[in-house]
C-alpha cells in the first residue's frame, strides 16, 4: 500500500472517523483505523463494534492498492502537528506504516486488516432520503433527554418512529421526555420504530452537524442503522427492545397554563440553581396570579429566591422540579415565550414553544 496526500485532505476524514475510536479497548485492533487504498480512493474506517464510521477521499496520488490498520490517535496527532500545506507520503513497509513529510519521518506499528471487525448489516428493510439539517435539528431537540447507563437499556438511546408522514424522535430517562417531529414524505408504510443507542446518536449528530440542505440517506434494518452523507458512512447497531408507551407520560389534564418569557425564566433559574442542593438539584416554584416565585436551598442552610412576572390567572400552586431539567428544555426552545401546562403539584409539566408545534417536553415533579 502506498499513496501521497495533502495534510488537509487527510486530516478531515481522519478527524471524522477517529471520534468513534475509544481510548481504552479490550482488543488492540479496536484502537486502530482501517486504511484501505483501492480504485484511486483512500478509505478510513473506525469502529468500537457498536458504531462504525467510514470516510473516503479521492485526493490521493502515486497510489498502490492495499489495506492495513494503524493506531488512530498517533496517526491523527502526527497529522495535526504537520504544517497546514504539507504533503504526506505514506507507504507500508513490511509490518510498519511509514509517513514522510518534508524532513519529518515516522514509522507506526500496524495490525493486519483481516483482524479488523467489520459491521455486516442485513438486507435493508427501509430506505429514505431526508434533509440533513432537519434531522440534525430533530436530534438536537431530543437527544439531551436520553439516559446514561440506565439499567432500562432502551432509555440509553433515542427512539425513531418513521411513517409515511415523517420521522419522530423521542428520548427519555424516566424523569423527563422530549418529542420532536420532522414532517416529510417518506414513502414508507405503517409505523416503524427503531432505538438508536446513545453513542450512535452522538456520532450521527457529529456527522451531520455542518450540513445545510444536503440530503442524507438512511437505511434501516431490524438491527442496524446506516447513514450516508456524501463520502462518509455511519453504521450503528440498534437496541433490541420495546420502547415504552411514551404517550402515557404526556399530561392530558393540565388545565393551568403559564406563559413566561423564556430567557428571563432561564436566567432566573440559572441564578437560583447556584444554591440548590448539589445532589438533588431541586427548585420550588410558587405560582400565583401574574407571578411565579422561584426558591432553592441546600443542606448548608443557604438559599436563594427570585420572582418573575408571568401570564397566569389560575389557582395558587406549589411544585418542585430538577432545575437542570428545566434549564435544558429552555436552552433547546428557540421562541421568546415558553408555555408551561400544569395540573397539580404531583403531576408532570408540559413545556412547549407557542410558535413551534413540532416539539414537546415533559418534566416530572420532585417531592418538596
ChimeraX attribute file (.defattr): number of C-alpha atoms within 10 A of each C-alpha:
attribute: neighborCount
match mode: 1-to-1
recipient: residues
	/A:1	17
	/A:2	20
	/A:3	21
	/A:4	19
	/A:5	21
	/A:6	17
	/A:7	21
	/A:8	18
	/A:9	15
	/A:10	22
	/A:11	18
	/A:12	12
	/A:13	21
	/A:14	24
	/A:15	17
	/A:16	19
	/A:17	25
	/A:18	23
	/A:19	16
	/A:20	26
	/A:21	23
	/A:22	16
	/A:23	10
	/A:24	9
	/A:25	11
	/A:26	9
	/A:27	11
	/A:28	12
	/A:29	22
	/A:30	25
	/A:31	22
	/A:32	28
	/A:33	30
	/A:34	28
	/A:35	19
	/A:36	19
	/A:37	22
	/A:38	14
	/A:39	9
	/A:40	16
	/A:41	17
	/A:42	23
	/A:43	21
	/A:44	25
	/A:45	28
	/A:46	30
	/A:47	28
	/A:48	20
	/A:49	16
	/A:50	15
	/A:51	24
	/A:52	23
	/A:53	29
	/A:54	24
	/A:55	22
	/A:56	20
	/A:57	18
	/A:58	15
	/A:59	14
	/A:60	19
	/A:61	14
	/A:62	11
	/A:63	20
	/A:64	14
	/A:65	14
	/A:66	16
	/A:67	20
	/A:68	22
	/A:69	27
	/A:70	23
	/A:71	20
	/A:72	25
	/A:73	19
	/A:74	12
	/A:75	17
	/A:76	15
	/A:77	12
	/A:78	14
	/A:79	21
	/A:80	15
	/A:81	9
	/A:82	16
	/A:83	12
	/A:84	12
	/A:85	10
	/A:86	14
	/A:87	18
	/A:88	22
	/A:89	21
	/A:90	20
	/A:91	19
	/A:92	18
	/A:93	12
	/A:94	8
	/A:95	13
	/A:96	17
	/A:97	19
	/A:98	17
	/A:99	19
	/A:100	15
	/A:101	18
	/A:102	11
	/A:103	5
	/A:104	10
	/A:105	11
	/A:106	12
	/A:107	15
	/A:108	16
	/A:109	12
	/A:110	19
	/A:111	18
	/A:112	13
	/A:113	18
	/A:114	11
	/A:115	14
	/A:116	21
	/A:117	15
	/A:118	14
	/A:119	15
	/A:120	8
	/A:121	17
	/A:122	11
	/A:123	10
	/A:124	14
	/A:125	9
	/A:126	17
	/A:127	16
	/A:128	16
	/A:129	17
	/A:130	19
	/A:131	17
	/A:132	22
	/A:133	18
	/A:134	20
	/A:135	23
	/A:136	19
	/A:137	17
	/A:138	22
	/A:139	24
	/A:140	18
	/A:141	26
	/A:142	26
	/A:143	24
	/A:144	19
	/A:145	27
	/A:146	25
	/A:147	22
	/A:148	13
	/A:149	12
	/A:150	13
	/A:151	9
	/A:152	13
	/A:153	15
	/A:154	25
	/A:155	25
	/A:156	24
	/A:157	30
	/A:158	29
	/A:159	27
	/A:160	18
	/A:161	16
	/A:162	23
	/A:163	19
	/A:164	15
	/A:165	17
	/A:166	16
	/A:167	22
	/A:168	22
	/A:169	25
	/A:170	28
	/A:171	29
	/A:172	26
	/A:173	19
	/A:174	16
	/A:175	17
	/A:176	24
	/A:177	26
	/A:178	24
	/A:179	24
	/A:180	21
	/A:181	24
	/A:182	19
	/A:183	14
	/A:184	15
	/A:185	14
	/A:186	17
	/A:187	15
	/A:188	15
	/A:189	11
	/A:190	10
	/A:191	11
	/A:192	14
	/A:193	17
	/A:194	24
	/A:195	28
	/A:196	24
	/A:197	23
	/A:198	21
	/A:199	16
	/A:200	24
	/A:201	20
	/A:202	16
	/A:203	21
	/A:204	23
	/A:205	19
	/A:206	13
	/A:207	21
	/A:208	21
	/A:209	16
	/A:210	12
	/A:211	16
	/A:212	12
	/A:213	11
	/A:214	15
	/A:215	18
	/A:216	19
	/A:217	16
	/A:218	18
	/A:219	18
	/A:220	22
	/A:221	17
	/A:222	17
	/A:223	15
	/A:224	22
	/A:225	23
	/A:226	21
	/A:227	22
	/A:228	20
	/A:229	17
	/A:230	12
	/A:231	12
	/A:232	19
	/A:233	20
	/A:234	24
	/A:235	26
	/A:236	27
	/A:237	22
	/A:238	24
	/A:239	22
	/A:240	14
	/A:241	11
	/A:242	11
	/A:243	19
	/A:244	12
	/A:245	7
	/A:246	14
	/A:247	10
	/A:248	8
	/A:249	18
	/A:250	17
	/A:251	17
	/A:252	12
	/A:253	11
	/A:254	16
	/A:255	12
	/A:256	17
	/A:257	18
	/A:258	21
	/A:259	19
	/A:260	22
	/A:261	16
	/A:262	19
	/A:263	17
	/A:264	14
	/A:265	21
	/A:266	19
	/A:267	13
	/A:268	17
	/A:269	21
	/A:270	15
	/A:271	14
	/A:272	22
	/A:273	25
	/A:274	16
	/A:275	22
	/A:276	23
	/A:277	19
	/A:278	12
	/A:279	7
	/A:280	13
	/A:281	19
	/A:282	25
	/A:283	27
	/A:284	24
	/A:285	20
	/A:286	15
	/A:287	21
	/A:288	18
	/A:289	15
	/A:290	15
	/A:291	18
	/A:292	24
	/A:293	16
	/A:294	21
	/A:295	21
	/A:296	24
	/A:297	21
	/A:298	17
	/A:299	10
	/A:300	8
	/A:301	8
	/A:302	12
	/A:303	16
	/A:304	16
	/A:305	18
	/A:306	14
	/A:307	15
	/A:308	14
	/A:309	16
	/A:310	17
	/A:311	16
	/A:312	18
	/A:313	14
	/A:314	14
	/A:315	9
	/A:316	14
	/A:317	16
	/A:318	15
	/A:319	20
	/A:320	20
	/A:321	23
	/A:322	21
	/A:323	20
	/A:324	16
	/A:325	19
	/A:326	21
	/A:327	19
	/A:328	14
	/A:329	25
	/A:330	22
	/A:331	12
	/A:332	15
	/A:333	21
	/A:334	14
	/A:335	15
	/A:336	13
	/A:337	19
	/A:338	22
	/A:339	18
	/A:340	18
	/A:341	21
	/A:342	22
	/A:343	17
	/A:344	17
	/A:345	18
	/A:346	15
	/A:347	17
	/A:348	23
	/A:349	27
	/A:350	23
	/A:351	24
	/A:352	23
	/A:353	21
	/A:354	12
	/A:355	11
	/A:356	11
	/A:357	10
	/A:358	15
	/A:359	21
	/A:360	21
	/A:361	27
	/A:362	25
	/A:363	24
	/A:364	19
	/A:365	21
	/A:366	19
	/A:367	10
	/A:368	13
